[in-house]
C-alpha cells in the first residue's frame, strides 16, 4: 500500500487507523478508543489502554521463542570494546536493574535521571525504568553541572544513575566531579546515586553511592508493571534552554504504537534485521531509534560509542555497517559532511562490504543537496531525508521505505506521514501558495507519540507551541510546500533574513555554497547592516587536501549565489574557516555566530561540542 493510500485511510478514519496500528502492540488492557479530545489542546491517545513498553521491547520476543536473537550490539572504537546481547540476556539485565531500582524505593511514577555515556547500561537503565513504570530523564553525558542541576531540580528524581567517566576521542571526561558540582547547585537532592565504574577513570564514591556492579550482583529480577497508555514514559529536556528548561513529556501508549508503525512503514526494518542509528541516547533520535523502536519491532540495534571520523578514522561507520549486516542506517547530515571532508573520494567506504545496506536516513538538520548527492553517488542506495523534532518523537515528513519510495527531490524530506497535518502559513495565519516560504505548523491534534505537555508546566506548553497560531502546533521551522506536496525545510524561522525589505532564506544560499567542489560544509548567517538592515555572511570549511586561492574561491562562491538567487541576496563576504561550531548533536550554532558578528553578548551554549572552535571564530566574526 502506497503512502497516498495509507494517508487517505488515515484522513478518512484517523482513529480507526491508529487503533489498527495499535494491534501490533501487546496490551494488558486493549484500548477501544484511540483519541480523547475532551481537554483539548491536551489530547490523549488510547485513554483506556494499559501496557508495559519494556515488556513489548524485550519480554514478548523472548516469550515468542526469539530470545537467542541479537537485540543490541555495543561497539566502542574509543575503548576498543565490543559486546552483544541477545533478547534474553538484555531482558535479564533490565529485569535485574529494575530490581536494583526497586530496592532503592523507586516505583511507578517516580523519576530517575540517567547521566551516562553511550554504553549498554544507558539503554538498560532506560528500559528498567519503563519496566517499573518509573519516568526516566536522560541527560546527555558530560553536560555542564549547571544544566544538569536545572534538570535535577525540575524533574526531582528519586535516583540518579551515572558513570565514572565518558570517553571522547583523545580524552576521558570524568563524570563524577560534574555530578558532584551539579548536586551542590541543585536544590533537590535525590535519595540515591548509582555509579558505574569504568576502567578508564575509576571515581571515588561517597558512602551513600551505590556501586552498579555490586548492586547488580545481588539484585533479584522484577516483573513488568502495567501502566496506563497515557502515563508518562520519559521527560526529555530540549537542548540549549536557559532558565526553566522545557521538559518534553512523552506518553507510553501513543509512543509505542507510533514507533512500532514507523519501523516497517518508514524505515523498512523487519524483525531480525539490523538498524544502526549513529546518535546519542541523550537526544530524541537515540531514545526513539537506538533504544525503543528497534526493540519494539524485534530488530537488532547498534549502540555506537565514538565519532564518525576520529575513532580511529573516517571509515568507522562503514566498518559497523559491514560487520553487523546493517540494513538501514540513520544519522545526521553533519556526520556525513565530516566523513566527506576527511575522505572526499570515498576510498574508505570501498574497503568494506556495504552490499546489505538498503537505505541511508539523515535527519537533525537540513540535508543540503550537495551532501545528498555525495552520499547517493558513493553508496548507490536511496538517501532519505526525514524531518522531525524532539517534541514530535518520530518523523513528521519522510520518504517511507516500507510503503514504497516516492521520487526523491534533493532538499526535501518528501511528504508528511499519516498523523501529521502539515500547513505553511504567513504571519497573519493565512495559507501561502505553493513554493512560498512561511511558518511550518501542524494542525491539532498531533499524532500519537508527540509531546503531551511540558513537565509540570501546562501553561508554558501552550505559550511555547500553541499560542502563535491557535489550533496549530508551531514547529519553529520555516519552508515551503511545492506543487507536489513535498515539504522543503529552509531553516529555523529566525534564519530568514530581511535584506532591504526582501525576505531571503539563508538555507537557500547554503545549498549553493555547499555545491562547490572545494566546500566540505558551510553556514550563512544574517548580520546587521546600517543600510540594508541585514546582509548575509558566509563561512565555509574546505575539504581535506584542497589547495585553492582563497580570493578566487570567494569570487566563485559570490558569483554562484548572485547567479542563482540574484543580486538581491547581497552576499559579498565569505570567510574560509577551519571548522564550524556545533552542538554535540551536530547542529551548527548559527545563532551564536550571528550574535557575535553583531557585537552582542553570546554565551557559549552548554551543548557545544568544542568551545575552542567558537572562540577561534570570534575575531573573524567581529571583523564585519
N, C-alpha and C positions, 0 to 999 in steps of 0.2 A: 504494500500500500504506500503510495507516494506521500510526500509532505502535504501536497494540496489536498489529497483525500483525507488524511489524518486531521489536518487543520479544519476542514469542513465538518468532520464528525464532532470535533471539539466545539466549534462555533454553534452548531445546531443543538448540541446537548452537552454543555460543559460539565455538568455534574455527573451525568452518565459516563462521560469519557473518563473522568478521574476515578469513578467507582470501578470501572473495568480495569484501569491501571492498578488499582489497589488490590486486585486479585492476585498479583504477583508477590504480595507480602503475606507472611503468616501472622494472623491476628489472634489474640486471646479473646477478643470480642470483635467480630467482623462489623465494620461500620455499615449502616443502612443509609446514612446521609453523607453527602460529600461536603457541603458548604453550609456554615452557619453565618448568616449576614445580619443577625439581629442586633449587633452592636457596631455596625459599620461606622467608621472605616477599620474597626478592629475585627477583621474577618478570621474565622477559624475553620480549618479543614478537618474533615472526618470527626466531628464533635462527639459521636457516640462510639468511636473505635477505641480499642485498647491493644497494646502490643509491647514488645521489647525489641528495640532495634539491634542490640548486641546479639540476641538470640537469632534474629534474621541474618546478621552478618556472619555468624560463626556456628552456633549450635545446630541450626537446621540443616546445614550442609553435612555436618558430622552424622546427624540422625538419618540423613538420606543416603549414607554409605559412601560419602566422598571425603571422609576425614583424612585420608592419606594424600590428598591433592595438595600441592603447594598453595598456601594462602598469601605468604609475604616473603619476598626476597629483600634482605638488607645488604646493601652494597656501599661500602665506605672506602673509597680510594685514599681519603685523607688519613685513615688509620690502618689501611691495608687489611680490613676486616670484611668478611662475607658470612652471612648466616641466613638460613632459610627455615621457615616454619610451615608445617602442614596445618590444615584447618584444625585437626585435633590438638596439635601442640599449641597453636595460638589460642584456641578455646580454653585449654587448661591453664595457660599462663594468665589469661584475662580473668578466669574464674578465681584463681588464687590471689591475684592482686585485688580483686573485688573483696576477697576475704580479708586482706590487709586493711583496706579502707573501712570495712565493716567493723573490724576490731578497734579502729580508732574513732568509732562513733558516727561514721558517715552513712547517711541513709537517703531515702527518696527526697528530692528537692534541695538537698544540701549542695553547696558549691565547692568545687575543687579547682584551684588554679594549677595549671600544668606549665612548668617553665623548663623545658627540656630541649636539647638539640635534636637533630634528625637521626634518631635511634629507634629501634623497635619498641623500647619502653614507652615512647611517646604515644604510639598507637595503642599499646596495651593499657596505658593509664586512661586514655580516652574511652576505650571500649569497656573498661572496668567500671568507669563512672556510669556509662549508659546501662550496663548490666544491673546496676543498683537503682537506677532512676535518679542518680545524682546529676547535677548540672556541671559540666566541665567548662572551663575557660582557659584556652591555650594562649599563652603569651609567647611571642616569638623569642626564641632563645638568644640571650645576650642583649635584650632590650635594656635601656638605661634604667637605673634604680628609680628615678622619679616617675617614669612612665609605668614601671611595674607597680610602684606604690599606689598610683592613682587607680589602677585596675584592681588591686587588692582592696582598696577602700570602697570601690563601687560594687564589686561582686561579693565581698565579705565571705571569703571561703572558710570552710572548716579546716581544710588541709591544703598545703602547698606541696607539690611534687616537683623535685628539681634534681639536678645532677652536679657533680663536682666541676664539670667543665664542658665546653663545646670546642670543636676543632674547626678552625678556619685554615685555608691554605697558608702554610708557613707560620702559624701561630696557634697557641692554645688560649682560649678565653675562659678564665676561671669564673664560674657562675656564683659560687657561694658568697664571695665578697660583694657582688652586685645584689644578691638576695638579702644579705645582711643589711646593706645600706637602705634597700627598699623597706625592710621591716622597721628600720629606725625612722623613716619618713612617714610610714603608714600609721594611721590611727587605729585601724582594725588589726588585731593580732590573732592569726589563726592558731588553733589549739595545737596543731602538729605540723611538722615538716618531714617529708620523706625524701631522703637523699640517696641517689645512685652514685656510687664511687666509680669513676673511670680511671684506668691506669695512667692516662696521660697527665693527670693532675689530681692527686688524692687530697680531698679537702679535710680540714679539721672541723669535725662536727661538734655541736653542743650536746650536753647530756640529754636534752629533750628531743634531739633529732632522731628520727627512725631510719635505720640503715635498710635500703631497699633489699639487698641480697639476704640479709639476716631475717628480715620480716617475711620474705617470700619462702624461705626455708621452713618456717614454722606455720605458714598460713594454710587454712583449710578452704577449699573451693566453696563458693556460694552460688545458689541458683539465680536465674534471671527474675527480676521484679517487674511485673506488668505495670505499664503507666498509660495514662490517657494519651490519645493521639495529640491532644492539644497541649500536653505538658512540655515544658522547655527541655530540649536536649543539650544545648550549649549556648554560651554567650561568647561572641567574638567581637572584640573591640576594633573599630576602624582605625587604620594606621594614621599616624601623624596628627592625632587630635590634640587639642590644647584645652586646659581647664577640665571640666567634667567630660569624660570620654563618652562616645556613643557605643553602647554595648548592644550590638545586634543580637536579638533573641531569635533562635531557630526552634521551631516546634519539632516533635518527634515523628508523628504520623505522616504529615504532608511531605516532610523532607525525605522519609524513607520511600514513599511512593514515587515522588518525582525523580530521585536519584536512580532508583531501580529502572524506571522507564527510560531514562537517558542513556543508560549503558548500552542497551541494544539499539534504540532508535537513533541516537545522536552519534555515539562513539563506535558503534558496530562491534562491541565486545560481547561475546557469548561466554557462558560458564566454561571454566577450564582454560580460557585464553588469558594472555598476559597484557597488562596495561602498565606503562611506565609514565608516571607523571612527575616531571622534574620541577618540583616546587618545594614548599616547606609546610609542615603541619601547622605552623603559626599563622598561615594565611588561609583564606577560604578555599582556594584550589586544593590545598593539602587536606583540609577537612573532608571535602567532597570527593576528590578523585585520587587521593592516595589511600585514605582510610575507608570511608563509608561506602561509596558507590561500588568499587570493585568487589568488595567483600559481600555486599548485598546481592550482587549478581553471581556470586560463586566463581569469580575470576581470580587471577593471581595479580597482586600488586607489587611494584618495586619501590622500596623506600631507599632513596639515594642520598648519602651524606657527602657533599662536595660541591664544587663549582664546575661549570661547563668547560672551562679552558685551563684551569690552574692545577688540576689534580689527577695525574701529573701533566696532561696535555689536552689539546682540544679534541681528542678522539674519544674521550671517556663516554659520552652519550652513545656513540656508535658501538663501543665495546659492550655497554649494557644491553643495547637492543639485540646485538648478536648473541650474547651469552645466555640471555634469558628467553629468547624467542619472542620478543615483544611484537605484538600485533598493532597496537595503537600507542603513539607517544604524544604527550601533552606537555607543553612548556610555554614560556613567554618569548615573544619576538626578540627581546633583548638578549636572550641566551644565544639565539641563532646569529644575531649580529656580532656577538662576541666570538663565536666559532668562526664566522665568515672573516672577521678581522684577522684572526690568527692563522687560518687555513683557507684563504680565498679560493684556491683551486679544488678544495675538497679531497686532497690527497689522503688524509687520514680516514675519511669515510670509506674510501675504496679498499682499505686494508681489512675491512670486516664484512661478514656475510649479513647483509641487510634485506635479504630476499623475503623474509617473513613479515616485514613491516608494511602494513597496508595503508595507514593514514598517519599524517602528522597534524596535530591540532595545536594552534597557537592562540593565546589569549592573555589578558592582563594589561594590554596597551594596544595602540593601533598597530596593525600589521601593515607596514609600508610595502608598496608594490615591489620595491627592489629586493627586500628580504624574501618576499613571497616567490619572486622569480628565481632567486638564487637557490632556495631550498627545493623548489619544484624541479629545476633542471638537475640539481645534484642527486635527488632521491628518485625521481621519476614516479612519484606517487602523489595522490591528492594532498595538497597542503591547505588545511581548512582553518579559517579564522572563526572564532566564536567569541561573542561579546556578552559579558555579564558582570556582576558586581558582588562584593561582599554581602550586600543586602539581599540579593536575589538567591544566592546559594547554588545556582546552576544556570546554564546558558539561557539567555533571552533570545538571542539570534544565533543561528548556526546553519551550516550545511549538513544535514543529517545523513551520516554514512550508512546507518542501518535502514533508512527508508528509501534510499536511492539518491545519489548525489545530483544536485542541480548544477547547471553550468556555473563555474567559478568566475567571479569578477574580482580582479585584483583591487584591494582596498575596501572590499565589502565583506561583512560577516554573513552575507546571504539574507535569508528571510527569517522573520520571527517564528518561534516554535509555538506549538499549542500551549495555551495558558497565558500567553503574553500578547495583549492587545496594544501594539506599539503605535504611537502617533508622533508627528512632528508639528509643533505649534510655534506661532510667533509670540512676541512679547505681550500681546493682548489676549492670548489664549485661543487664537483662531488657527485652523489648519493651514499649512503652507502648501504651495504647489509642488509637484514632483521636481526634484533637483534643486530645491531651495533650502538653504540651511535654516535650522531652527532648533528649538529646545526639544530634546527627545524625552517623551513621557510615556507612561504605561497606564492605561485605563484600569481602574479598580473594578473588581478585586484582582490582585495579582495571583499568580499561580501557586499551587501548593509548594511548600518549602521556602517561600520568600519570608523575610523577616515579619514577625507578627507585631513587634513593638521594639522599643529600646528598653534595656533593663532598668526597671524602676522609674521610668520617665515617659509615660504616655504622651504628655504634653510636648516634649521635645521631639518625639517621633512624628507627631502631626506637624509641628512647626518646621522641622527639617525637610520633610519629604512630601507632605500632602497639602500644604497651605498655598504654595505658589500658583498651582492650577487645581482648584477644587475638583475632586473626582478622579484625579490622576496622581500617580507617583512620579516625582521629579527625579530623573536619573542624574542630572548634573552634567550630562554629556550633550554635545551638540553635533548635528549632522543632518543628513537628508535621506529621504526615500526616493529611489529612481522610479522610472515608469514601469519597471518590472516588479516593484515591491521590495527590491534589495535595499538594505539599510547600510549607509556609509557613516561611520563614526569619524568625525574630524577632530575630536579632542574634547576636553572639558570646555564648558561654556565660557570659562574665563580665559581660554586660549583663542577666542575670537577677538581680533584686534580691529580697531577703528582707525583707518588711515585716511585722514582728510575727509571724513564722512563716509568712507567706503568700508563696509564690514568684510573682513577677509579672514580666512582660516589659516592659522599657522601650519596646520596639518597638511594642507594642500601644498604649501611651499616646501615642507619637509619631504614630501613624496618626490619632488623634482630634484632636490639636493641629493637625496639618497640614491637616485637613479644614476648618478655619475659613477663611472667605473672606479674612481680613486677613493670614493667615500665609503667608509665602513658603517658609520651611523652619524646622526645629526640631530640638532634641535633648532627650532626657530622660536624666538620669544619676541613679544612686543615691548618696546621700551619707549619712554616718554620722549616727545619731540615738541619743541616750542611752536612750530609752525603747523605740523600735521596732526598733532595730538599724540599719535603713536606711529612708530615705524618698526618694521621687522628687523631683527638682527639674527644672523645665522651663526651657529657653531658646528664645526664638522670635525670628525675624527677620521683619519686616513687608515686605509688598510695596511697591514704589515707589509713592508718591503716596497711600498710605493715611493717613488722618487720623482717629484714633480715640482715645478717652480710655483711657489705659493701665490705669487701675483697672477700668474697665468690661470691657475686653478680658480682663484676668486673671480676673475673676469669671466671664466666659462660658466661658473655657477650663477653669477648675477645675470648673465645673458640668457641662461636657460629659464630662470624664473620670469624674466621680462618677456621672453618669447611665449611662454605657456600660460602665464597669468596676465601679463601686461605691465606697462609702466606704472599703473596704479599701485602695484604691490610695493614699490619703493624700497625693495631690498637692495641695499648697496654695501652694507657692512657685513663681512663674513670673517670669522676668526677660525683658524686651524688650531685645534687644541688636542692634547694627548689623550684626554678622557672626559666623559661627561658624568656629573654627579648623579647618583641613582640611589633609590631606596634598596633595601635588601631584597625586595621582591622584584627589582629590576625596572621600576618606573623612574623615568628621568625627572629630576627636580627642576622643572621649568619655572615654577612659581618662585622658588628661592633665587634662581638666577635672575629672574625678572626684577625682583625686589632689589638685589644688589646692583644691577645695572641702573636702576632708577635712583640709587643713593638712599634707599630706605632700609630700615633695620631688617635683617633676615637671620633669624636664629637658625642654627643648624638643626634640622629635624632629627628626632631620636631614631627614626627609621633609616637614616642614611647608611649606605654600605661602607663608604670610606670618606670621612670628613676632610681628609687632606686634598681630595680631588676638588671639592668645592672651594676650599681655602686657596688653592692654587689658581682658581679661576677669578677670584675677587679682583685682582688688579687688571685683568683682561676685561672683565665686565664693566668695571668703573671707568675704563678708558673709552667712553662712548663718544 
